[in-house]
């Protein structure tokens, strides 16, 4: 903001801080008094307030000087994450399963081999009153009576776990470090992971060759997002660990570190499986160039880490290592015999053909990224495939969109935030909202694409102005490159737009 008077810059920064404080306060009130799944009314009022304050804070942040933006983004991420810690989980009981899986592993057992209601685990249940409330009362929104007769805060207490091995290692680590905290340990872990992801985003945006200093605001699309405070911190969904590993893997892949990038992407996939959608982005442009060793190293590293993660659990549980995952997919409406998802495709195709249509859409997106994706911006292809997959599958859980929010933090294409918003609407309003919510999200994404193309075609910049390279001639305009005086680029300088 070189042309803005200092007093105006200070006023803009102060206004942004006030909006951020209001966002943190609103998020705190949402968490502490904003309702639960058993009393959803207050959520319908608080969530729009959070969204509006988030949009206001982001708009003001765009006008904050770049030298202050990084510190402000990180401080705001800490504030918003802290707001999620102020109450036990309000809209999901998944974190109770995390605590139980950690306790089971601490006892030397495999969570894939035993359901929580197994008589062999009666002793463990007795030592976990926070997960299995004693007495006759079992009327909380997060409590249900198991078939065996006891009260449980775990959903589906009659089936083994569904979570992949890196997630299980995370649960075991939380139990070892803070087992006495119960579900609060999972929430604290979620807050640390959320803030760590903001830090990785800031570092990646700051170190990107040729990236404008003003790009640091993008990290706030993740760090200040109220959905992160709810889904990653208050509800403590393990998807936040997958998001952190995915971001790290894509950043390393974009820098040409195929082995390390692939390993992190494999670990992300072994956390929640969905981050596998980012792998095509990490291999962007593969079909448009001559194969290179890194094109083999990256997927092999990812597959190797995934296999190594499963190995100890396969040895302990054998073929049961998938736990209840196949049954979960059937239960959620992804099975051919009971199709409740693929909402947008079911507007065009018979229900029985919707899964095949989804597979074709996903294949087309993957091929597009492998042919035309930018290998130096692998997160752009990852966002297209991941966001497109969620639009195609139309899940009813908003925390699946944490991957999209993290990718938006790298790429800055904020219109994709409509995808997790659609998931939140379906989660609160039920399956009847699936088609209109995701149709609206698709419309927002397409509108964003159209606006960006129009601006690009008319020469209007779509982001902050490019920084002047350090070795550019004195007085050169932003984006100019250094030459050797004969119109040739000096060795080591960056091509335009890099």
Residue pairs with C-beta under 8 A, 6 or more apart in sequence:
1 9
1 63
1 65
4 12
4 63
9 64
9 65
12 60
12 63
12 64
13 64
13 65
13 68
13 72
15 60
16 57
16 60
16 61
16 63
16 64
16 72
17 72
19 53
19 56
19 57
19 60
20 57
20 72
20 76
20 79
20 224
21 79
22 53
22 57
23 50
23 53
23 54
23 56
23 57
23 76
23 80
23 224
23 226
24 76
24 79
24 80
24 82
24 83
25 83
26 46
26 49
26 50
26 53
26 226
27 50
27 80
27 83
27 84
27 226
27 229
27 230
28 83
28 86
29 46
30 43
30 46
30 47
30 49
30 50
30 83
30 226
30 230
31 83
31 84
31 86
31 87
31 90
31 229
31 230
31 234
32 86
32 87
33 42
34 42
34 43
34 45
34 46
34 47
34 90
35 41
35 42
35 43
35 46
35 90
36 90
36 91
36 141
36 142
37 90
37 91
37 92
37 141
37 142
38 140
38 141
38 142
39 141
40 428
43 91
43 428
44 428
47 226
47 424
47 428
50 226
51 226
51 421
53 226
54 224
54 225
54 226
57 76
57 220
57 224
58 217
58 220
58 221
58 224
58 414
61 69
61 72
61 73
61 217
61 220
62 214
62 217
64 72
64 217
66 212
66 213
66 214
66 216
66 464
67 213
69 213
69 214
69 216
69 217
70 202
70 206
70 216
70 219
73 198
73 202
73 216
73 217
73 219
73 220
73 223
73 224
74 195
74 198
74 199
74 202
74 223
76 220
76 223
76 224
77 194
77 195
77 198
77 219
77 220
77 222
77 223
77 224
78 195
80 223
80 224
80 225
80 226
80 228
80 229
81 191
81 194
81 195
81 228
81 229
81 232
81 233
82 191
83 229
83 233
84 187
84 190
84 191
84 228
84 229
84 230
84 232
84 233
84 234
85 184
85 187
85 188
85 191
85 233
85 234
87 234
88 183
88 184
88 187
89 95
89 96
89 142
89 183
89 187
89 234
89 235
89 236
90 230
90 234
90 235
91 230
91 234
91 235
91 427
92 231
92 235
92 237
92 399
93 142
93 153
93 154
93 155
94 155
94 235
94 236
94 237
94 238
95 183
95 186
95 187
95 235
95 236
95 237
96 131
96 142
96 153
96 154
96 155
96 183
97 154
97 155
97 161
97 163
98 163
98 167
98 170
98 171
98 174
98 183
98 186
98 236
98 238
99 128
99 130
99 131
99 171
99 174
99 175
99 182
99 183
99 185
99 186
100 111
100 116
100 128
100 131
100 154
101 111
101 161
101 163
101 168
101 171
101 172
102 171
102 172
102 173
102 174
102 175
102 176
102 179
103 124
103 127
103 128
103 175
103 179
104 110
104 111
104 114
104 121
104 124
105 111
105 168
105 171
105 172
105 175
106 172
106 175
106 176
106 179
107 124
109 121
110 313
110 316
110 317
111 160
111 161
111 163
111 168
111 323
112 160
112 161
112 313
112 316
112 317
112 320
112 321
112 322
112 323
113 160
113 316
113 317
113 320
114 120
114 121
114 160
115 157
115 158
115 159
115 160
116 125
116 146
116 152
116 154
116 157
116 158
117 146
117 147
117 148
117 150
117 152
117 157
117 158
119 148
125 131
125 132
125 150
126 132
130 153
130 182
130 183
131 152
131 153
131 154
131 182
132 150
132 151
132 152
132 153
132 154
133 140
133 143
133 151
133 153
134 151
135 151
137 151
138 144
138 145
138 151
140 153
142 153
143 151
143 152
143 153
144 151
144 152
144 155
144 157
145 151
145 152
146 152
146 157
146 158
147 157
147 158
148 157
148 158
156 324
159 323
159 324
159 327
160 320
160 323
160 324
161 168
161 323
161 324
162 322
162 323
162 324
162 325
162 328
163 171
163 238
163 272
163 323
164 269
164 270
164 271
164 272
164 273
164 309
164 310
165 270
165 309
165 310
165 312
165 313
166 241
166 245
166 267
166 268
166 270
166 271
166 309
167 238
167 241
167 242
167 270
167 271
167 272
168 313
169 309
170 189
170 238
170 241
170 271
171 186
171 238
174 185
174 186
174 189
175 185
177 185
178 184
178 185
178 188
179 185
181 188
183 236
186 236
187 233
187 234
187 236
189 236
190 232
190 233
190 235
190 236
190 237
190 240
191 232
191 233
193 232
193 240
193 241
193 243
193 244
194 222
194 223
194 228
194 229
194 232
194 233
194 240
195 223
196 244
197 222
197 223
197 240
197 243
197 244
197 247
197 406
197 409
198 219
198 220
198 222
198 223
198 409
200 244
200 247
200 248
200 251
201 218
201 219
201 222
201 223
201 247
201 406
201 409
201 410
202 216
202 219
204 247
204 251
204 410
205 211
205 215
205 216
205 218
205 219
205 410
206 213
206 216
208 215
209 494
209 498
210 466
210 467
210 469
210 494
210 497
210 498
211 467
212 463
212 464
212 465
212 466
212 467
213 464
213 467
214 463
214 464
214 465
215 412
215 463
215 464
218 408
218 409
218 410
218 411
218 412
219 409
220 409
221 405
221 408
221 409
221 412
221 414
221 417
222 228
222 405
222 406
222 408
222 409
223 409
225 405
225 417
227 398
227 401
227 402
227 405
227 420
227 421
227 424
228 240
228 402
228 405
231 237
231 239
231 240
231 398
231 399
231 402
232 239
232 240
232 243
232 399
232 402
235 399
237 399
237 402
238 271
238 272
239 271
239 272
239 274
239 399
239 400
239 402
239 403
240 402
241 268
241 271
241 272
242 268
242 269
242 271
242 272
242 274
242 275
242 402
242 403
243 268
243 275
243 402
243 403
243 405
243 406
244 406
245 264
245 265
245 267
245 268
245 271
245 275
246 264
246 265
246 268
246 275
246 278
246 382
246 403
246 406
246 407
247 379
247 406
247 407
247 409
247 410
248 261
248 264
249 260
249 261
249 262
249 263
249 264
249 265
249 267
249 268
249 278
249 282
250 261
250 265
250 278
250 281
250 282
250 378
250 379
250 382
250 407
250 410
251 261
251 379
251 410
252 260
252 261
252 264
253 261
253 262
253 265
253 282
253 298
253 378
254 261
254 375
254 376
254 377
254 378
254 379
255 261
256 294
258 293
258 294
258 295
258 297
258 298
258 301
259 297
259 298
259 301
260 301
261 282
261 298
261 301
262 282
262 297
262 298
262 299
262 300
262 301
262 302
262 305
263 301
263 302
263 304
263 305
265 275
265 276
265 278
265 279
265 282
265 298
265 302
266 301
266 302
266 303
266 304
266 305
266 306
266 309
267 305
267 306
267 309
268 275
268 278
269 275
269 276
269 279
269 302
269 306
270 305
270 306
270 309
270 310
274 386
274 400
274 403
275 403
277 382
277 385
277 386
277 389
277 403
278 378
278 379
278 382
278 385
278 386
278 403
278 407
279 299
279 302
280 365
280 366
280 369
280 370
280 373
280 381
280 382
280 385
281 369
281 373
281 378
281 379
281 380
281 381
281 382
281 383
281 384
281 385
281 386
282 298
282 378
282 382
283 295
283 298
283 299
283 369
283 370
283 373
283 375
283 378
284 369
284 370
284 373
284 374
284 375
284 377
284 378
284 380
284 381
285 370
285 371
285 372
285 373
285 374
285 375
286 295
286 370
286 371
287 367
287 370
287 371
288 371
288 372
310 321
313 321
314 321
329 335
330 337
330 338
332 340
332 341
332 395
332 396
333 339
333 340
333 341
334 341
334 355
334 393
336 352
336 355
339 346
339 351
339 352
339 354
339 355
340 431
341 354
341 393
341 394
341 395
341 396
341 434
342 354
342 355
342 357
342 358
342 392
342 393
342 394
343 394
343 434
343 435
343 438
344 391
344 392
344 394
344 435
344 438
344 439
344 442
345 354
345 357
345 358
345 361
345 392
346 354
346 435
347 435
347 439
348 357
349 357
358 392
358 393
361 388
361 392
362 385
362 388
362 389
362 392
365 384
365 385
365 388
365 389
366 385
368 384
369 381
369 382
369 384
369 385
373 380
373 381
374 380
374 381
376 498
377 411
379 407
379 410
379 411
380 411
380 413
382 407
383 404
383 407
383 408
383 410
383 411
383 413
383 416
386 403
386 404
386 407
387 404
387 407
387 416
387 419
387 445
390 400
390 401
390 404
390 419
390 423
391 419
391 438
391 441
391 442
391 445
394 422
394 426
394 434
394 435
394 438
395 423
395 426
396 423
396 426
396 427
396 431
396 434
397 423
397 427
398 420
398 421
398 423
398 424
398 426
398 427
399 420
399 423
400 420
400 423
401 419
401 420
401 421
401 423
402 420
404 416
404 417
404 419
404 420
405 417
405 420
407 416
408 414
408 416
408 417
412 463
413 448
413 452
414 448
415 444
415 445
415 447
415 448
415 449
416 445
416 448
418 440
418 441
418 444
418 445
419 438
419 441
419 445
421 437
421 441
422 437
422 438
422 440
422 441
423 437
425 433
425 437
426 433
426 434
426 437
426 438
429 437
452 462
455 461
455 462
456 462
465 478
465 479
466 478
466 479
466 497
467 478
468 476
468 477
468 478
468 479
468 480
469 480
469 481
469 482
469 493
469 494
471 482
471 490
471 492
471 493
472 480
472 481
472 482
473 480
473 482
476 482
479 496
479 497
481 489
481 493
481 494
481 495
481 496
482 489
482 490
482 493
483 489
483 490
484 490
489 495
